[in-house]
C-alpha cells in the first residue's frame, strides 16, 4: 500500500515509511490538542468578559422598534429596511406578536 502525499510518495509497507506515517499522525494529533486547548482558553476568556457564545441577542428591542414603526404608518418592508432585518423576519415578528 502506498500513501500518496502531495510532494512525495511514502511506501507504508516498509519500516521507514510506516515510521514516517506514524510520525505525521503523532504531529497531527499534537496539533489537534493545541487547537482544542486554544479554543477552550478563548471561550473561557470571552466568558470572563461577560460574553456567552451561542446565545442569541435579545429580540425585544427590535420587536418594539418594529411595532413602533408599523404603528407610525410604515410598511413592514420599510420598517425592516430601516432596522436592517429581512422583510420576511419583520412579517414573522409582526405575526408572532399579534398572536400573543
Backbone torsions as a table, in degrees:
resi	resn	phi	psi	omega
1	UNK	NA	139.5	-178.9
2	UNK	-121.6	129.3	175.5
3	UNK	-89.0	119.9	-176.8
4	UNK	-94.1	113.2	175.6
5	UNK	-96.8	164.3	-177.1
6	UNK	-61.0	-44.4	-174.3
7	UNK	-101.7	-28.8	-173.9
8	UNK	-132.0	164.2	173.9
9	UNK	-108.6	128.5	178.9
10	UNK	-115.9	118.9	179.2
11	UNK	-88.3	106.0	-175.5
12	UNK	-83.5	5.5	173.8
13	UNK	-83.8	-16.3	176.5
14	UNK	-91.6	160.3	-179.7
15	UNK	-63.1	-41.0	-179.4
16	UNK	-66.2	-44.6	179.3
17	UNK	-63.4	-40.6	178.2
18	UNK	-64.3	-40.3	177.9
19	UNK	-61.4	-45.3	-179.9
20	UNK	-64.6	-41.9	179.4
21	UNK	-60.2	-45.2	179.6
22	UNK	-69.4	-34.1	177.0
23	UNK	-63.7	-43.3	176.8
24	UNK	-61.5	-40.8	178.3
25	UNK	-63.0	-41.2	179.3
26	UNK	-65.7	-40.2	178.6
27	UNK	-65.4	-41.8	178.4
28	UNK	-63.7	-40.7	178.2
29	UNK	-64.0	-42.3	177.4
30	UNK	-61.3	-46.0	179.8
31	UNK	-63.6	-38.2	177.6
32	UNK	-60.8	-41.4	177.6
33	UNK	-63.5	-40.5	178.4
34	UNK	-63.9	-43.4	179.4
35	UNK	-61.9	-43.4	179.7
36	UNK	-61.8	-44.3	179.9
37	UNK	-64.1	-43.6	179.3
38	UNK	-62.7	-39.6	179.0
39	UNK	-63.4	-46.3	179.5
40	UNK	-63.9	-39.8	177.5
41	UNK	-64.1	-39.8	178.5
42	UNK	-65.5	-40.7	178.2
43	UNK	-64.6	-42.0	179.5
44	UNK	-64.5	-41.0	178.5
45	UNK	-64.0	-40.1	178.9
46	UNK	-65.1	-40.1	179.1
47	UNK	-65.8	-34.4	178.4
48	UNK	-67.5	-24.2	176.6
49	UNK	-87.5	0.7	177.6
50	UNK	91.6	13.7	179.9
51	UNK	-104.3	132.1	177.6
52	UNK	-114.8	115.9	179.9
53	UNK	-65.8	143.4	176.1
54	UNK	88.8	-15.9	178.2
55	UNK	-75.0	132.7	176.7
56	UNK	-77.7	144.4	178.2
57	UNK	-64.9	153.7	179.4
58	UNK	-61.7	132.0	-176.7
59	UNK	-95.1	-6.2	-174.6
60	UNK	-61.0	-45.6	-177.7
61	UNK	-63.1	-47.5	177.5
62	UNK	-62.9	-33.6	179.2
63	UNK	-65.8	-44.7	179.1
64	UNK	-64.3	-42.1	178.9
65	UNK	-63.9	-40.5	178.2
66	UNK	-62.9	-45.3	178.8
67	UNK	-61.6	-43.0	-179.6
68	UNK	-63.1	-41.4	-179.6
69	UNK	-67.6	-41.1	179.4
70	UNK	-66.5	-40.3	178.6
71	UNK	-67.3	-26.5	179.0
72	UNK	-80.1	-1.7	174.9
73	UNK	109.1	0.0	177.5
74	UNK	-79.4	152.1	173.6
75	UNK	-77.6	163.4	179.3
76	UNK	-61.3	-37.7	178.9
77	UNK	-64.3	-43.2	178.7
78	UNK	-65.3	-42.5	179.8
79	UNK	-64.3	-40.6	179.6
80	UNK	-62.5	-44.0	179.7
81	UNK	-62.5	-42.2	179.8
82	UNK	-65.5	-36.5	-178.9
83	UNK	-85.8	-10.2	179.1
84	UNK	76.7	31.2	176.6
85	UNK	-119.4	163.7	179.9
86	UNK	-69.5	147.2	179.3
87	UNK	-60.5	-39.6	178.9
88	UNK	-63.6	-34.8	176.8
89	UNK	-66.2	-41.0	178.9
90	UNK	-61.3	-46.1	179.0
91	UNK	-63.2	-39.5	179.3
92	UNK	-64.6	-43.1	179.7
93	UNK	-65.0	-40.5	178.3
94	UNK	-63.0	-42.7	179.8
95	UNK	-64.7	-43.5	-179.9
96	UNK	-64.4	-40.1	-179.6
97	UNK	-73.6	-28.0	178.0
98	UNK	-71.4	-30.3	-178.4
99	UNK	-76.2	-23.7	-177.7
100	UNK	-91.9	NA	NA
